[in-house]
Amino acid sequence: MIVKRTDLTPKQNYTWIDARNIDRDDIAVLTDEYMIPSEVLADIMDQDEQARIEKEDDYTVIICRLPNDDEDEDNPLVRTCSPLGIILFPDKVVTITKEDSVVIDDLARRRVRSCPVDTKEGLVISILGRSALVYIRLLKYINRQKDLVEEQLQKSIMNYELIQLLQIQKSLVYFTTSLAGNEILLEKLQKTPFFKLNSEEEEEFLEDAITDNRQAIQMANIYSDILTGTMDAFASVIGNNMNIIMKRLTVISLSLMFPTFITGFFGMNIHIPGVDSPWAWLVLTVVCILVSLVGSYLISDRRNKLLLKANSIKKKSPSERKYLARKRQVLKGDDKD
């Protein structure tokens, strides 16, 4: 879809050609009508193209990377980035992206009033500045999703939550790489001789865009470091939860061994005193139950909890009392589970 826009501001002195969700017919129009080389279009269509700026005889090509706000149905926690091509002609600006972009849509619908879009250079830095703010917003959303997954992961013994964290980590890698490329591009725009800003307002806006982009990079790095440590810690938590379940199953299986031993003893083909009594089966049943209960008690954590309670009565140092209090809370939490 190709749309001509000339009504961003009353002082707009150029034509903005907005090309999004382009197909083969749109590519033919961009090549024939707007004289854009096919090599440039191929670079823009490349999903892995990095941010850069190039000067040609009749135009200047700027490629940056914008975040995609659309959710993938298969991987809802994955956020990707796509390249945006900005081609500056003397009288017009052509923006080309393979997919739709919330950054371009905000500027096209004039949702952002503070961007200096009166000139071509102002439109370029407005796109980069708005993309940095969208990156920050999506990073905060990713961090909230990470917190929700962590709450589910604390009592989990499956790998689903870890897979979700891997998806979040993949999004952070995409964002970090794209933000680093945009940072290099913004610094080049400050120094390059063929991209000159027209006012002090545009210079200040470019500096603000650089600051926001650096903030987004720092946020992505911090979230990535925290997520790496979280995944390592919760991988151990999942293993520990599995060990607790196996321990309980072991206690149950061992407690059932005691009555099996007793009934097997009385099932031997020899005469045993008391077998002929009519109450032998009742006595044997009661003995099996008592032995199972006592055995379960001896091999379970009940003794440790009672010993812990008995030791807490004695005089302890403040640090020891705090440690015992925390341990009692943990043991109570295990009983509730």
C-alpha positions in Angstrom: 0.0 0.0 0.0 1.4 3.3 -1.1 0.0 6.6 0.2 1.1 10.2 -0.5 1.0 12.4 2.5 1.3 16.2 2.3 -0.8 17.3 5.3 1.3 16.5 8.3 1.8 20.2 9.2 0.8 23.4 7.4 4.6 24.2 6.9 5.4 20.9 5.3 7.6 21.5 2.2 7.9 18.0 0.8 5.8 15.0 -0.1 5.9 11.9 2.0 5.4 8.6 0.1 4.3 6.1 2.8 4.8 2.5 1.5 3.8 -0.3 3.9 2.7 -3.9 3.5 4.0 -3.7 0.0 3.5 -6.4 -2.6 4.9 -7.0 -6.1 2.7 -4.4 -7.7 3.9 -1.8 -5.1 7.5 -2.7 -5.8 6.9 -2.2 -9.5 5.4 1.3 -8.8 8.4 2.2 -6.6 10.8 1.1 -9.2 9.1 2.6 -12.3 7.5 5.8 -11.0 9.8 6.8 -8.1 13.0 5.5 -9.8 14.2 3.5 -6.7 16.8 0.9 -7.7 15.9 -2.7 -7.2 19.1 -3.3 -5.2 17.9 -0.7 -2.6 14.5 -2.4 -2.4 16.1 -5.8 -2.0 18.2 -4.5 1.0 15.0 -3.0 2.6 13.1 -6.3 2.1 15.9 -8.2 3.8 14.7 -9.0 7.4 18.3 -9.0 8.7 19.4 -5.8 7.1 21.3 -3.5 9.5 20.9 0.2 10.1 23.1 2.5 7.9 23.1 5.6 5.8 24.4 5.9 2.2 24.7 8.9 -0.2 24.0 8.5 -3.9 24.0 11.0 -6.7 20.3 11.8 -6.7 19.1 10.5 -3.3 20.2 9.5 0.2 19.3 6.0 1.6 18.8 5.6 5.4 17.9 2.2 6.8 16.9 1.8 10.4 15.2 -1.0 12.4 11.8 -0.6 13.9 10.0 -2.8 16.5 7.0 -4.9 15.5 4.1 -4.6 17.9 2.1 -7.5 16.4 1.9 -10.7 18.4 2.8 -14.1 16.8 0.1 -16.6 17.4 2.6 -19.4 17.8 5.0 -17.4 20.0 3.1 -14.7 21.7 6.0 -13.5 23.8 8.4 -13.0 20.9 8.8 -9.4 19.7 10.8 -8.9 16.5 12.2 -6.0 14.5 12.1 -5.2 10.8 14.0 -2.7 8.6 12.6 0.6 7.4 14.0 2.2 4.4 14.0 6.0 4.2 14.9 7.5 0.8 15.5 11.2 0.7 14.9 13.0 -2.7 15.2 16.8 -3.2 11.4 17.2 -3.1 10.1 14.1 -1.4 10.7 11.4 1.2 9.9 7.7 0.5 9.5 5.3 3.5 9.4 1.6 2.7 8.7 -1.3 5.1 7.8 -4.8 4.3 5.3 -4.9 7.2 3.1 -2.5 9.0 4.7 -0.4 11.7 3.2 1.3 14.8 5.9 4.0 14.6 4.9 5.0 11.0 1.3 4.7 11.8 1.6 7.1 14.8 3.3 9.8 12.6 0.9 9.3 9.7 -2.2 9.7 12.0 -0.5 12.7 13.7 -0.8 11.1 17.1 2.5 12.7 18.1 2.4 16.5 18.2 5.9 17.3 19.4 7.8 15.8 16.4 9.4 18.4 14.0 8.0 17.0 10.7 8.1 20.3 8.8 11.2 19.2 6.9 12.5 16.0 5.5 15.3 15.8 8.0 12.8 16.4 10.8 10.7 13.5 9.6 13.7 11.2 9.7 14.7 12.1 13.3 11.0 11.9 14.3 10.8 8.3 13.1 14.0 7.4 15.0 12.9 9.2 18.1 9.4 7.7 18.1 10.9 4.2 17.5 13.1 4.6 20.6 10.0 5.4 22.7 8.1 2.4 21.3 11.1 0.2 22.1 11.0 1.5 25.7 7.2 0.8 25.9 7.6 -2.8 24.6 10.6 -3.5 26.9 8.4 -2.5 29.9 5.7 -4.9 28.5 8.2 -7.7 28.2 9.4 -7.1 31.7 5.8 -7.4 33.0 5.3 -10.6 31.1 8.6 -11.9 32.6 7.3 -11.2 36.1 4.1 -13.1 35.4 6.0 -16.1 34.1 8.2 -16.1 37.2 5.2 -16.3 39.5 4.0 -19.4 37.6 7.4 -20.9 37.6 7.9 -20.9 41.3 5.6 -23.9 41.8 6.2 -25.5 38.4 7.8 -28.8 37.6 7.3 -28.5 33.8 9.4 -26.9 31.1 6.6 -24.6 29.7 7.5 -21.6 31.8 11.2 -22.0 30.9 10.3 -22.0 27.2 8.3 -18.8 27.7 11.4 -17.2 29.3 13.5 -18.3 26.3 11.0 -16.5 24.1 11.3 -13.4 26.1 15.1 -13.7 26.0 14.9 -14.0 22.2 12.9 -10.7 22.0 15.5 -9.0 24.2 18.3 -10.1 21.8 16.4 -8.8 18.8 15.8 -5.5 20.5 19.4 -5.1 21.8 20.8 -5.7 18.3 18.4 -3.4 16.6 18.9 -0.6 19.2 22.7 -0.9 18.8 22.4 -0.4 15.1 20.1 2.6 15.5 22.5 4.2 18.0 25.3 4.0 15.4 22.9 5.5 12.8 21.9 8.4 15.1 25.5 9.3 15.8 26.3 9.3 12.1 23.4 11.6 11.5 25.0 14.1 13.9 28.3 14.1 12.1 27.6 13.4 8.4 27.8 16.4 6.0 25.0 15.3 3.7 22.3 15.3 6.5 22.0 18.8 7.8 19.4 19.8 10.3 17.5 23.0 9.7 16.8 24.4 13.1 17.8 24.3 16.8 14.6 22.4 17.5 15.6 19.6 15.3 19.1 19.4 16.9 17.5 19.2 20.3 15.1 16.5 19.2 17.9 14.5 17.7 19.8 14.7 21.0 16.6 13.5 22.8 16.3 10.6 20.4 19.8 9.6 21.1 19.2 9.7 24.8 16.0 7.7 24.6 17.7 5.1 22.4 20.6 4.7 24.9 18.0 4.4 27.7 16.3 1.6 25.7 19.7 -0.2 25.2 20.4 0.0 29.0 16.9 -1.3 29.8 17.3 -4.2 27.3 20.7 -5.1 28.8 19.5 -5.0 32.4 16.4 -7.1 31.6 18.5 -9.6 29.7 21.0 -10.0 32.6 18.2 -10.4 35.1 16.5 -12.9 32.9 19.7 -15.0 32.4 20.1 -15.2 36.2 16.4 -16.0 36.7 16.5 -18.8 34.2 19.5 -20.4 35.9 17.9 -20.1 39.3 14.5 -21.4 38.3 16.0 -24.3 36.4 17.3 -25.4 39.8 13.9 -24.7 41.4 12.2 -27.0 39.0 14.8 -29.7 39.7 14.3 -29.2 43.5 10.5 -29.4 43.1 10.9 -32.7 41.3 13.1 -34.0 44.0 10.5 -33.1 46.7 7.9 -35.0 44.8 10.2 -38.0 44.4 10.9 -37.9 48.1 7.3 -38.0 49.0 6.7 -40.9 46.6 9.7 -42.7 48.2 8.2 -42.2 51.7 4.9 -43.7 50.5 6.6 -46.7 48.9 8.8 -47.4 51.9 5.8 -47.1 54.3 4.0 -49.7 52.3 7.0 -52.1 52.6 6.5 -52.6 56.4 3.0 -54.2 56.2 4.1 -56.2 53.2 6.9 -57.6 55.3 4.6 -58.5 58.1 1.9 -60.1 56.0 4.5 -62.1 54.1 5.9 -63.4 57.4 2.5 -64.7 58.5 1.9 -66.1 55.0 4.7 -68.7 55.4 3.7 -72.4 55.2 4.7 -73.1 58.8 2.8 -73.0 62.1 3.0 -69.6 63.7 1.6 -69.0 67.2 -1.7 -67.1 67.2 -2.6 -67.9 63.6 -5.5 -70.1 64.7 -7.1 -67.3 66.7 -10.3 -65.8 65.1 -8.9 -62.3 65.9 -5.6 -62.9 64.2 -6.6 -61.0 61.0 -7.8 -58.0 63.0 -4.6 -57.9 65.1 -2.5 -58.2 62.0 -4.4 -55.4 60.3 -4.0 -53.1 63.3 -0.3 -53.9 63.5 0.2 -53.2 59.8 -1.5 -49.8 60.1 0.5 -48.9 63.2 3.8 -50.0 61.6 3.0 -48.0 58.4 2.3 -44.9 60.4 5.3 -45.2 62.6 7.5 -46.0 59.6 6.2 -43.0 57.7 6.9 -40.8 60.7 10.4 -42.0 61.1 11.5 -41.5 57.5 9.6 -38.2 56.9 10.4 -34.7 57.9 8.2 -34.7 60.9 11.1 -35.5 63.2 13.2 -32.7 61.8 10.4 -30.2 62.4 9.9 -31.4 66.0 13.7 -31.2 66.6 13.7 -27.7 65.1 10.9 -26.6 67.4 12.7 -28.1 70.4 15.9 -26.4 69.6 14.2 -23.1 69.0 13.2 -23.1 72.7 16.9 -22.9 73.7 18.7 -19.5 73.7 19.9 -18.6 70.2 21.7 -15.7 68.7 19.6 -13.2 66.7 21.0 -14.5 63.4 20.2 -18.1 64.4 16.6 -17.2 65.4 16.1 -15.4 62.1 17.4 -18.5 60.2 15.1 -20.9 62.2 12.1 -18.6 61.6 12.7 -18.6 57.9 13.2 -22.4 57.9 9.9 -22.9 59.7 8.1 -20.8 57.2 9.5 -22.8 54.3 8.5 -26.1 56.0 5.0 -24.8 56.6 4.8 -23.9 52.9 5.8 -27.4 51.9 3.0 -28.8 54.1 0.4 -26.6 52.4 1.6 -27.8 49.0 
